[in-house]
Each structure stands twice: as C-alpha cells, then as structure tokens.
Amino acid sequence: MCLAVPARVLSTDGARARIEIQGREAEADASLFPVRPGDFVLVSTGLIIQLLDPAEAEEQLRLLAALEDTAPR
C-alpha cells in the first residue's frame, strides 16, 4: 500500500517540481498537473497526483503532525 502525502511546491522546471514534505525538500514528477510555486499538492511515490485546496492541505498536515506526535518511538 502506498501513502500519499501533502506537499508544497517550491519551484518548477518543466515537468519537475521541487517540493517540501514535512520540512524536507524533494523532487516530484509534475507532468499530470500544471503546478506553480506555493501550490499544495498530494504526492505518491514521487508523482503529484492531485492539487489540494490550501485549507484542506493545512488540515491534512496538522493531522499528520498530530499522528507523529503520538506515535511510539
């Protein structure tokens, strides 16, 4: 099973996007959607699979952070 996570687009270069996921930078394939810096997206295995509403993305990020805080170490 794959997990899709919300990310923020930092920059684009053609069909590639530099994204921020939970404080880390990564690259993702942006060939399915036209994205711009500042957009929130859903990323699965390095592929942007959905554009997100900013409020929805913030809520998902908040919930993920809460889960991480309660996860056993």
Secondary structure as the mmCIF struct_conf table of DSSP 4:
data_model
#
loop_
_struct_conf.conf_type_id
_struct_conf.id
_struct_conf.beg_label_comp_id
_struct_conf.beg_label_asym_id
_struct_conf.beg_label_seq_id
_struct_conf.end_label_comp_id
_struct_conf.end_label_asym_id
_struct_conf.end_label_seq_id
STRN STRN1 VAL A 5 ASP A 13
TURN_TY1_P TURN_TY1_P1 GLY A 14 ALA A 15
STRN STRN2 ARG A 16 ILE A 21
TURN_TY1_P TURN_TY1_P2 GLN A 22 GLY A 23
STRN STRN3 ARG A 24 ASP A 29
BEND BEND1 SER A 31 PHE A 33
TURN_TY1_P TURN_TY1_P3 PRO A 37 GLY A 38
STRN STRN4 PHE A 40 SER A 44
TURN_TY1_P TURN_TY1_P4 THR A 45 GLY A 46
STRN STRN5 LEU A 47 LEU A 52
HELX_RH_AL_P HELX_RH_AL_P1 PRO A 54 THR A 70
BEND BEND2 ALA A 71 ALA A 71
#
